[in-house]
């Protein structure tokens, strides 16, 4: 009953999240087409009559090379509606996606053609020309939405004039005319595109003199046979965002074959060695006692000695397990078609809500392991589980949001949205973690080690450098990373660029491969560690399993410097800051998988031999 109440509370808070800034104006609560109320609009709600007003919303502007550095549309001195700018009420995910929907002076009534309609005539002074000149120089674009269909265009163009014996001269031109090409099928809008006329421009190179800009637009409606249900398929094949399914499948097959061959090779060796070890350690030949003791059997009295910092260890494993199940739920929603192109707000909303609702998993797993490992400070364990990921996340978010506020970017979350997120975390995430922790603490499951633990730890022999933690982590992370690095480019190009990623089935296959390879590689390295009589496998298995996160962060560095054109303090801080949090989540998720796989393996091999 309590869980049901919390679910309703999360849904209510998520749907209620909206900008609370006093200066923001909201339209009313109309329920007809074009309404600002947040609802899932279907085919019936998107039906329009001839001549009916369909609003065109201006979302944001920003440099094309810096996708995170976005600003409100009217941060540039564009024409505003005669009745004033009004703002659309947005959901939680849309605000996180840096959208700010404002009304525009463009009148795009359903099936009404317009030719060179005047939006406004405006005089641009030195300061206004400077803003436009900066936008043209940095190749800014604008993004708008019409009937929830996105559309893009560029602000202007820059020309470089070279004459003999003189320095290059740069000319800046502002586009003043927009052509809207809209396709319809019956009573529904199917497609919209914009183009700017390179001949209708205003020269803003010389900011010392005032210029007059006449902003005009044209609207052309054409019928199409594309149905309303298929209108979003265009964005999956958008020319700016090409996705080649054949290349994806070829890369996946190539990665699968490579990984399966390597994994099969290691599995064959490991099974043969284990078989020989079982025969050797299970025989009753007393002559074996005269041999020098060596191998993994002879640390049976220490292999189940609980790790140091057990409180932190259990919190990491619990949070990693939560992130794993969160990923599965997100993949489930994606595979059934909940997330469609250019509706990233739905993905962010789902992540926030599902993270809050899966907090009970983290509390249960952490407290259950902590009890099995004879921990006493279970309250501290639950609190540590609450903050082990959220603490670094909120710290990083606060720093990055401060940078965005300094830039006056739409990437800065409004104060009201931050309050909503904190309320969700305080009233849902923490209570569910506590409830899960109490259930885990009261769980009657026991550790039941196959071997008795000695009173004093066995001395660990001197090991070569390549058997220490860091080299082992490098070896452990390389193979799982090799299975996903091809797909990483498409993911980065979607999150930190303008490509569209919709092939969630391929991504799910890659995720499954990543989990399987991580588990196997960690088990293999755990065996090799025990074989040299190093019984400190608990933290090692977690770090080796999660070491793929460090490889992913290394790929982030490579992508930033060699595969993108990002620049500037804000974009750089956003890119590395949020990617660091994602890699930290991968560290905990894959680390918990590596530890669980190693625990099952260690239990199995020591249960199969005779331990005195």
C-alpha positions as CSV (number, residue, x, y, z in Angstrom):
1,X,0.0,0.0,0.0
2,X,2.8,2.4,0.9
3,X,4.6,1.6,-2.4
4,X,1.4,2.4,-4.3
5,X,1.1,5.7,-2.6
6,X,4.8,6.5,-3.5
7,X,4.2,5.6,-7.1
8,X,1.3,8.0,-7.4
9,X,3.3,10.7,-5.6
10,X,6.2,10.3,-8.1
11,X,3.9,10.4,-11.1
12,X,2.2,13.5,-9.7
13,X,5.4,15.4,-9.0
14,X,6.9,14.5,-12.4
15,X,3.8,15.7,-14.3
16,X,3.6,18.9,-12.1
17,X,7.2,19.9,-12.8
18,X,7.2,23.2,-14.6
19,X,9.1,26.5,-14.6
20,X,8.1,28.4,-11.5
21,X,10.0,31.6,-12.4
22,X,7.7,34.6,-11.8
23,X,8.5,36.3,-15.0
24,X,7.4,33.3,-17.1
25,X,3.9,33.7,-18.5
26,X,1.9,30.6,-19.2
27,X,-1.0,30.2,-21.5
28,X,-4.3,29.0,-20.2
29,X,-5.6,25.5,-19.7
30,X,-7.3,25.0,-23.0
31,X,-8.0,21.4,-23.9
32,X,-8.1,21.8,-27.7
33,X,-5.4,21.3,-30.2
34,X,-2.4,23.4,-29.5
35,X,-3.1,23.4,-25.8
36,X,-0.3,23.9,-23.4
37,X,-1.5,21.2,-21.0
38,X,0.8,18.2,-21.0
39,X,-1.0,15.2,-22.3
40,X,-0.4,12.4,-24.7
41,X,-2.0,13.6,-27.9
42,X,-3.2,11.0,-30.4
43,X,-4.5,11.2,-33.9
44,X,-7.9,12.5,-32.9
45,X,-6.4,15.3,-30.8
46,X,-4.2,16.3,-33.8
47,X,-7.1,16.9,-36.2
48,X,-7.4,20.5,-37.5
49,X,-10.0,22.4,-39.5
50,X,-9.1,24.5,-42.5
51,X,-7.8,27.8,-41.4
52,X,-7.5,26.7,-37.8
53,X,-4.6,28.3,-35.9
54,X,-1.7,25.9,-35.1
55,X,1.0,27.5,-32.9
56,X,4.6,27.5,-33.9
57,X,6.8,27.2,-30.8
58,X,10.3,28.5,-30.6
59,X,12.4,26.2,-28.5
60,X,16.0,27.3,-28.4
61,X,19.1,28.7,-30.3
62,X,22.7,27.9,-29.9
63,X,26.1,27.1,-31.6
64,X,25.8,24.1,-33.9
65,X,29.1,22.6,-32.6
66,X,28.1,22.9,-28.9
67,X,24.8,21.0,-28.5
68,X,24.6,21.6,-24.7
69,X,25.1,25.4,-25.0
70,X,21.6,26.5,-25.8
71,X,19.7,29.7,-25.1
72,X,16.2,30.9,-25.3
73,X,15.0,31.9,-28.8
74,X,14.5,35.5,-27.7
75,X,18.1,35.8,-26.4
76,X,18.6,37.1,-29.9
77,X,16.7,40.3,-30.7
78,X,14.1,38.6,-33.0
79,X,10.6,39.9,-33.7
80,X,8.2,39.1,-30.8
81,X,4.4,38.6,-31.1
82,X,2.3,41.8,-30.9
83,X,0.5,40.4,-27.9
84,X,3.8,39.6,-26.1
85,X,5.8,36.4,-25.6
86,X,4.0,33.6,-23.8
87,X,5.6,30.5,-22.6
88,X,4.4,26.9,-22.9
89,X,4.1,24.8,-19.7
90,X,6.6,22.0,-20.1
91,X,7.0,18.6,-18.3
92,X,10.0,17.6,-16.2
93,X,11.9,15.7,-19.0
94,X,11.4,18.6,-21.5
95,X,13.0,21.1,-19.1
96,X,15.9,18.7,-18.4
97,X,16.3,18.5,-22.2
98,X,16.8,22.4,-22.2
99,X,13.6,23.2,-24.0
100,X,11.9,26.5,-23.4
101,X,8.8,26.9,-25.7
102,X,7.9,30.4,-26.6
103,X,5.2,31.8,-29.0
104,X,6.4,33.3,-32.3
105,X,4.9,36.0,-34.6
106,X,4.6,33.5,-37.4
107,X,1.0,32.6,-38.3
108,X,0.8,29.1,-39.7
109,X,-2.9,28.4,-40.0
110,X,-3.9,25.0,-41.2
111,X,-3.8,24.7,-45.1
112,X,-3.4,28.5,-45.6
113,X,-0.6,29.5,-48.0
114,X,1.2,32.8,-47.4
115,X,3.8,34.5,-49.6
116,X,6.3,37.0,-48.2
117,X,4.2,37.8,-45.2
118,X,5.7,40.4,-42.9
119,X,6.4,39.3,-39.4
120,X,7.8,42.6,-38.3
121,X,10.2,45.4,-39.3
122,X,12.8,46.2,-36.8
123,X,15.7,48.5,-36.4
124,X,18.9,46.9,-35.2
125,X,21.3,49.0,-33.2
126,X,24.9,48.3,-32.4
127,X,24.2,46.0,-29.4
128,X,21.6,44.0,-31.3
129,X,23.9,43.6,-34.3
130,X,26.7,42.4,-32.1
131,X,24.5,39.6,-30.7
132,X,23.5,38.5,-34.2
133,X,27.1,38.8,-35.5
134,X,28.3,36.5,-32.7
135,X,25.6,34.0,-33.6
136,X,26.5,34.1,-37.3
137,X,30.2,33.7,-36.5
138,X,29.6,30.7,-34.2
139,X,27.2,29.1,-36.7
140,X,24.1,29.3,-34.5
141,X,20.9,27.4,-35.3
142,X,17.3,27.7,-34.1
143,X,14.9,24.9,-33.2
144,X,11.1,25.2,-33.4
145,X,8.2,22.8,-32.9
146,X,5.0,22.8,-35.0
147,X,2.4,20.3,-34.0
148,X,5.2,18.6,-31.9
149,X,7.3,18.2,-35.0
150,X,10.8,19.6,-34.7
151,X,12.3,21.9,-37.4
152,X,15.7,23.6,-37.6
153,X,17.3,26.5,-39.5
154,X,20.4,28.7,-39.3
155,X,20.6,32.3,-38.2
156,X,22.8,33.6,-41.0
157,X,25.9,33.2,-43.0
158,X,29.5,34.5,-43.0
159,X,31.6,35.3,-46.1
160,X,35.4,35.6,-46.2
161,X,36.6,38.1,-48.8
162,X,40.3,37.8,-49.7
163,X,42.1,40.5,-51.7
164,X,45.7,40.7,-52.7
165,X,47.9,42.5,-50.2
166,X,45.3,42.9,-47.5
167,X,43.9,41.0,-44.6
168,X,40.9,38.8,-45.1
169,X,37.6,40.7,-44.7
170,X,34.6,39.0,-43.1
171,X,31.1,39.9,-43.9
172,X,28.2,38.9,-41.7
173,X,24.7,38.4,-43.1
174,X,21.5,37.8,-41.2
175,X,18.7,35.8,-42.8
176,X,15.5,37.7,-42.8
177,X,13.2,35.4,-44.7
178,X,12.0,31.8,-43.8
179,X,10.1,29.5,-46.1
180,X,7.9,26.9,-44.3
181,X,7.1,23.8,-46.4
182,X,4.3,21.9,-44.7
183,X,2.7,18.6,-45.8
184,X,-0.7,17.4,-44.7
185,X,-2.9,14.3,-45.0
186,X,-6.6,15.1,-44.5
187,X,-6.9,16.9,-41.2
188,X,-3.4,16.1,-39.9
189,X,0.0,17.8,-40.2
190,X,2.5,15.2,-41.4
191,X,5.8,17.0,-42.1
192,X,7.4,20.4,-41.8
193,X,10.7,21.8,-43.1
194,X,12.2,25.3,-43.3
195,X,14.6,27.0,-45.6
196,X,16.2,30.4,-45.6
197,X,16.6,32.6,-48.6
198,X,20.3,33.5,-49.0
199,X,19.3,36.5,-51.1
200,X,17.1,38.0,-48.5
201,X,19.6,39.1,-45.9
202,X,20.8,42.1,-44.0
203,X,24.4,43.1,-43.8
204,X,25.4,43.4,-40.1
205,X,29.1,43.6,-40.6
206,X,29.4,47.2,-39.6
207,X,27.9,47.7,-36.1
208,X,28.5,51.4,-36.1
209,X,25.4,52.2,-38.1
210,X,21.8,51.3,-37.5
211,X,20.2,48.9,-40.0
212,X,16.6,48.1,-40.7
213,X,15.6,44.4,-41.0
214,X,12.3,43.3,-42.5
215,X,11.6,39.8,-41.3
216,X,9.2,37.9,-43.6
217,X,8.0,34.4,-44.1
218,X,6.2,32.2,-46.6
219,X,4.0,29.2,-46.0
220,X,3.3,26.5,-48.6
221,X,1.0,23.5,-47.9
222,X,1.2,20.4,-50.1
223,X,-0.8,17.1,-49.7
224,X,1.0,13.8,-49.0
225,X,0.1,10.1,-48.8
226,X,2.1,9.5,-45.6
227,X,-0.3,8.6,-42.8
228,X,-0.3,10.3,-39.4
229,X,0.9,7.1,-37.7
230,X,4.1,7.1,-39.9
231,X,4.9,10.8,-39.8
232,X,7.8,10.3,-37.3
233,X,9.6,7.8,-39.6
234,X,11.1,10.7,-41.5
235,X,13.2,11.7,-38.6
236,X,14.7,8.3,-38.3
237,X,16.2,8.8,-41.8
238,X,16.7,12.6,-41.6
239,X,19.5,13.7,-44.0
240,X,21.3,15.5,-41.2
241,X,21.1,12.3,-39.0
242,X,21.9,9.2,-41.1
243,X,21.6,5.9,-39.4
244,X,22.6,2.9,-41.5
245,X,21.1,-0.3,-40.0
246,X,23.3,-2.6,-42.1
247,X,26.4,-1.0,-40.7
248,X,25.1,-1.4,-37.2
249,X,24.3,-5.1,-37.6
250,X,27.7,-5.7,-39.3
251,X,29.5,-4.1,-36.4
252,X,27.5,-6.0,-33.9
253,X,28.1,-9.4,-35.6
254,X,31.8,-8.5,-35.9
255,X,32.0,-7.7,-32.2
256,X,30.0,-10.8,-31.2
257,X,32.2,-13.1,-33.2
258,X,35.4,-11.5,-31.8
259,X,34.2,-11.5,-28.2
260,X,32.7,-15.1,-28.4
261,X,36.0,-16.4,-29.8
262,X,38.0,-14.8,-27.1
263,X,35.5,-15.8,-24.4
264,X,35.3,-19.4,-25.7
265,X,39.1,-19.6,-25.7
266,X,39.4,-18.4,-22.1
267,X,36.5,-20.7,-21.1
268,X,38.1,-23.7,-22.6
269,X,41.4,-23.1,-20.8
270,X,39.7,-22.3,-17.5
271,X,37.5,-25.4,-17.6
272,X,40.4,-27.6,-18.4
273,X,42.5,-26.1,-15.6
274,X,39.6,-26.4,-13.1
275,X,39.0,-30.0,-14.0
276,X,42.6,-30.8,-13.3
277,X,42.5,-28.9,-10.1
278,X,39.3,-30.7,-8.9
279,X,41.0,-34.1,-9.6
280,X,44.1,-33.0,-7.8
281,X,42.5,-31.5,-4.7
282,X,39.7,-34.1,-4.3
283,X,41.8,-37.2,-4.3
284,X,42.4,-39.1,-1.1
285,X,46.1,-39.8,-1.8
286,X,48.0,-39.0,1.5
287,X,51.2,-38.7,-0.5
288,X,49.9,-35.3,-1.7
289,X,50.5,-34.0,1.8
290,X,54.2,-34.1,1.3
291,X,54.0,-31.8,-1.7
292,X,54.5,-28.1,-1.2
293,X,51.1,-26.5,-0.8
294,X,50.2,-24.1,-3.7
295,X,47.1,-23.1,-5.5
296,X,43.6,-21.8,-4.8
297,X,42.6,-24.6,-2.5
298,X,45.1,-23.6,0.2
299,X,43.5,-20.2,0.7
300,X,40.2,-21.8,1.6
301,X,40.5,-20.6,5.2
302,X,40.7,-16.9,4.0
303,X,38.8,-16.7,0.7
304,X,35.5,-16.1,2.6
305,X,37.0,-13.5,4.9
306,X,34.8,-10.4,4.5
307,X,36.4,-7.4,2.7
308,X,37.6,-4.2,4.5
309,X,35.3,-1.2,4.4
310,X,32.3,-3.6,4.2
311,X,29.8,-0.8,4.6
312,X,31.0,1.0,1.5
313,X,31.4,-2.2,-0.4
314,X,27.7,-3.2,0.2
315,X,26.5,0.3,-0.7
316,X,28.4,0.1,-4.0
317,X,26.9,-3.4,-4.8
318,X,23.4,-2.3,-3.8
319,X,23.5,0.9,-5.9
320,X,25.1,-1.0,-8.8
321,X,22.3,-3.6,-8.7
322,X,19.7,-0.7,-8.8
323,X,21.3,0.8,-11.8
324,X,21.3,-2.6,-13.6
325,X,17.6,-3.0,-13.1
326,X,17.0,0.6,-14.0
327,X,18.7,-0.1,-17.3
328,X,16.6,-3.1,-17.9
329,X,13.4,-1.1,-17.3
330,X,14.5,1.7,-19.7
331,X,15.3,-0.9,-22.4
332,X,11.9,-2.4,-21.8
333,X,10.2,0.9,-22.4
334,X,12.4,1.6,-25.4
335,X,11.7,-1.7,-27.0
336,X,7.9,-1.3,-26.8
337,X,8.2,2.1,-28.5
338,X,7.7,4.6,-25.7
339,X,10.7,6.8,-26.8
340,X,10.3,8.2,-30.3
341,X,12.6,10.5,-32.2
342,X,13.0,14.1,-30.8
343,X,11.0,13.3,-27.7
344,X,14.0,13.0,-25.4
345,X,12.1,14.6,-22.6
346,X,10.3,11.3,-22.2
347,X,13.6,9.5,-21.7
348,X,14.7,11.9,-19.0
349,X,11.4,11.7,-17.2
350,X,11.5,7.9,-17.3
351,X,15.0,7.8,-15.9
352,X,14.2,10.2,-13.0
353,X,11.0,8.4,-12.1
354,X,12.4,4.9,-12.4
355,X,15.5,5.8,-10.5
356,X,13.3,6.9,-7.6
357,X,11.1,3.8,-7.7
358,X,14.0,1.3,-7.9
359,X,15.7,2.8,-4.8
360,X,14.2,0.0,-2.8
361,X,16.4,-2.5,-4.7
362,X,19.5,-0.7,-3.7
363,X,18.5,-0.6,0.0
364,X,17.5,-4.2,0.0
365,X,20.6,-5.6,-1.7
366,X,23.0,-3.4,0.3
367,X,21.4,-4.2,3.7
368,X,21.0,-7.9,2.9
369,X,24.7,-8.3,2.0
370,X,25.7,-6.1,5.0
371,X,23.8,-8.3,7.4
372,X,25.3,-11.5,5.8
373,X,28.8,-10.0,6.3
374,X,28.0,-9.5,10.0
375,X,27.8,-5.7,9.8
376,X,26.3,-3.9,12.8
377,X,25.9,-0.3,11.7
378,X,23.0,-0.9,9.3
379,X,21.6,2.6,9.7
380,X,24.9,4.0,8.4
381,X,24.8,1.5,5.6
382,X,21.4,2.6,4.4
383,X,22.3,6.3,4.6
384,X,25.5,5.5,2.6
385,X,23.5,3.7,0.0
386,X,21.2,6.8,-0.3
387,X,24.2,9.1,-1.0
388,X,26.9,6.9,-2.7
389,X,25.7,8.0,-6.1
390,X,23.3,10.8,-5.5
391,X,25.9,12.7,-3.5
392,X,28.5,13.0,-6.3
393,X,25.6,13.5,-8.8
394,X,24.1,16.5,-6.9
395,X,27.6,18.0,-6.4
396,X,28.4,17.8,-10.1
397,X,25.0,19.0,-11.1
398,X,25.3,22.0,-8.8
399,X,28.6,23.0,-10.3
400,X,27.4,22.5,-13.9
401,X,24.1,24.3,-13.3
402,X,26.0,27.2,-11.9
403,X,28.0,27.4,-15.1
404,X,24.8,27.3,-17.1
405,X,23.3,30.1,-15.0
406,X,26.4,32.2,-15.6
407,X,25.9,31.7,-19.4
408,X,22.2,32.3,-19.1
409,X,21.6,29.1,-20.9
410,X,18.4,27.0,-21.1
411,X,20.5,24.1,-19.9
412,X,20.2,25.6,-16.4
413,X,17.2,24.1,-14.7
414,X,14.7,26.5,-13.3
415,X,14.5,26.7,-9.5
416,X,11.0,25.2,-9.5
417,X,12.2,22.1,-11.4
418,X,15.1,21.7,-9.0
419,X,12.7,21.8,-6.1
420,X,10.5,19.1,-7.7
421,X,13.6,16.8,-8.2
422,X,14.7,17.3,-4.6
423,X,11.2,16.5,-3.4
424,X,11.1,13.3,-5.4
425,X,14.5,12.4,-4.0
426,X,13.6,13.3,-0.4
427,X,10.0,11.9,-0.3
428,X,10.4,8.9,-2.6
429,X,14.0,7.8,-3.2
430,X,15.2,8.0,0.4
431,X,12.0,6.4,2.0
432,X,12.1,3.5,-0.5
433,X,15.8,3.0,0.2
434,X,15.0,2.8,3.9
435,X,12.1,0.4,3.4
436,X,14.3,-1.8,1.2
437,X,17.1,-1.6,3.8
438,X,14.7,-2.7,6.6
439,X,13.5,-5.6,4.4
440,X,17.1,-6.6,3.7
441,X,18.1,-6.3,7.3
442,X,15.2,-8.6,8.3
443,X,16.0,-11.1,5.6
444,X,16.8,-14.4,7.1
445,X,19.3,-15.4,4.4
446,X,22.8,-16.3,5.7
447,X,26.1,-16.2,4.0
448,X,26.8,-20.0,4.5
449,X,30.4,-20.1,3.3
450,X,31.4,-23.6,2.1
451,X,34.7,-23.3,4.1
452,X,35.4,-22.2,7.6
453,X,37.4,-18.9,7.9
454,X,40.7,-19.0,9.9
455,X,41.1,-16.8,12.9
456,X,44.2,-15.1,11.4
457,X,44.7,-14.2,7.7
458,X,47.1,-16.2,5.6
459,X,50.2,-14.3,4.4
460,X,50.0,-13.3,0.8
461,X,53.2,-14.2,-1.2
462,X,55.1,-11.5,-3.2
463,X,53.3,-11.0,-6.5
464,X,54.7,-9.7,-9.8
465,X,53.5,-6.2,-10.9
466,X,51.1,-7.4,-13.5
467,X,49.1,-9.3,-10.9
468,X,48.4,-6.1,-8.9
469,X,45.1,-4.3,-9.0
470,X,45.6,-1.6,-11.7
471,X,47.1,-4.0,-14.4
472,X,44.3,-6.4,-13.7
473,X,41.7,-3.7,-14.1
474,X,43.2,-2.7,-17.4
475,X,43.0,-6.3,-18.6
476,X,39.5,-6.8,-17.3
477,X,38.1,-3.6,-18.9
478,X,39.6,-4.1,-22.4
479,X,37.5,-7.0,-23.5
480,X,34.1,-5.7,-22.5
481,X,35.0,-2.3,-24.0
482,X,36.0,-3.9,-27.3
483,X,32.4,-5.3,-27.5
484,X,30.7,-1.9,-27.2
485,X,33.2,0.7,-28.6
486,X,31.6,0.7,-32.1
487,X,28.2,1.4,-30.7
488,X,29.6,4.1,-28.4
489,X,30.2,6.4,-31.4
490,X,26.5,6.3,-32.4
491,X,25.4,6.9,-28.8
492,X,27.7,9.8,-28.4
493,X,26.7,11.3,-31.7
494,X,23.1,11.1,-30.6
495,X,23.5,12.5,-27.1
496,X,26.3,15.0,-27.9
497,X,25.3,15.7,-31.5
498,X,22.3,15.7,-33.8
499,X,22.1,12.1,-34.9
500,X,19.0,10.1,-34.1
501,X,19.3,6.8,-32.3
502,X,16.3,4.5,-32.5
503,X,17.7,1.0,-32.9
504,X,17.2,0.0,-29.3
505,X,17.1,-3.7,-30.2
506,X,20.8,-3.5,-31.3
507,X,21.7,-1.5,-28.2
508,X,20.0,-4.1,-26.0
509,X,22.0,-6.9,-27.7
510,X,25.2,-4.9,-27.0
511,X,24.2,-4.4,-23.4
512,X,23.6,-8.2,-22.9
513,X,27.0,-8.9,-24.5
514,X,28.6,-6.4,-22.2
515,X,27.1,-8.0,-19.1
516,X,28.1,-11.5,-20.1
517,X,31.6,-10.6,-21.1
518,X,32.1,-8.6,-17.9
519,X,30.9,-11.5,-15.7
520,X,33.1,-14.0,-17.5
521,X,36.3,-11.9,-17.6
522,X,35.9,-11.1,-13.9
523,X,35.5,-14.8,-13.0
524,X,38.6,-15.7,-15.0
525,X,40.7,-13.0,-13.3
526,X,39.3,-14.0,-9.9
527,X,40.5,-17.6,-10.5
528,X,44.0,-16.4,-11.6
529,X,44.2,-14.3,-8.4
530,X,43.2,-17.2,-6.1
531,X,45.6,-19.5,-8.0
532,X,48.6,-17.4,-6.7
533,X,47.1,-17.5,-3.2
534,X,45.9,-13.9,-3.1
535,X,42.6,-14.2,-1.3
536,X,41.7,-10.5,-1.4
537,X,39.2,-11.0,-4.3
538,X,36.2,-9.0,-3.0
539,X,37.2,-5.5,-4.0
540,X,39.3,-6.8,-6.8
541,X,36.3,-8.4,-8.5
542,X,34.2,-5.3,-8.1
543,X,36.9,-3.0,-9.5
544,X,37.8,-5.3,-12.4
545,X,34.2,-5.7,-13.3
546,X,33.6,-1.9,-13.2
547,X,36.9,-1.0,-15.0
548,X,35.0,-0.7,-18.3
549,X,33.8,2.6,-16.9
550,X,37.3,4.0,-17.0
551,X,37.7,2.9,-20.6
552,X,34.4,4.6,-21.5
553,X,35.7,7.8,-20.0
554,X,38.9,7.4,-22.0
555,X,36.7,7.2,-25.1
556,X,35.0,10.4,-24.0
557,X,38.4,12.2,-24.1
558,X,39.1,10.7,-27.5
559,X,35.7,11.7,-28.8
560,X,35.9,15.3,-27.6
561,X,39.3,16.0,-29.1
562,X,39.2,13.9,-32.3
563,X,35.5,13.3,-33.3
564,X,33.8,16.5,-32.3
565,X,34.2,20.3,-32.7
566,X,33.1,21.2,-29.2
567,X,34.7,24.2,-27.4
568,X,34.1,26.6,-24.6
569,X,33.9,26.3,-20.9
570,X,30.2,25.4,-20.7
571,X,30.2,22.7,-23.3
572,X,33.5,21.2,-22.0
573,X,32.3,21.1,-18.4
574,X,29.0,19.6,-19.4
575,X,30.6,17.0,-21.6
576,X,33.2,15.8,-19.1
577,X,31.1,16.4,-16.0
578,X,28.0,14.4,-17.0
579,X,30.0,11.7,-18.8
580,X,32.0,11.2,-15.6
581,X,28.7,10.6,-13.8
582,X,27.7,8.1,-16.4
583,X,31.0,6.3,-16.2
584,X,30.7,6.2,-12.4
585,X,27.3,4.6,-12.9
586,X,28.9,2.0,-15.2
587,X,31.6,1.4,-12.6
588,X,29.0,0.5,-10.0
589,X,26.7,-1.5,-12.3
590,X,29.4,-3.6,-13.9
591,X,31.3,-3.9,-10.7
592,X,28.3,-5.4,-8.9
593,X,27.9,-7.8,-11.8
594,X,31.5,-8.8,-11.6
595,X,31.3,-9.3,-7.9
596,X,28.1,-11.4,-8.0
597,X,29.6,-13.6,-10.8
598,X,32.8,-14.1,-8.9
599,X,30.9,-14.9,-5.7
600,X,28.9,-17.6,-7.4
601,X,32.1,-19.0,-9.0
602,X,34.1,-19.0,-5.7
603,X,31.2,-20.7,-3.8
604,X,31.0,-23.4,-6.6
605,X,34.7,-24.3,-6.7
606,X,35.2,-24.4,-2.9
607,X,32.0,-26.4,-2.5
608,X,33.3,-29.0,-5.0
609,X,36.5,-29.9,-3.0
610,X,37.2,-31.2,0.4
611,X,38.0,-28.4,2.8
612,X,39.4,-29.3,6.2
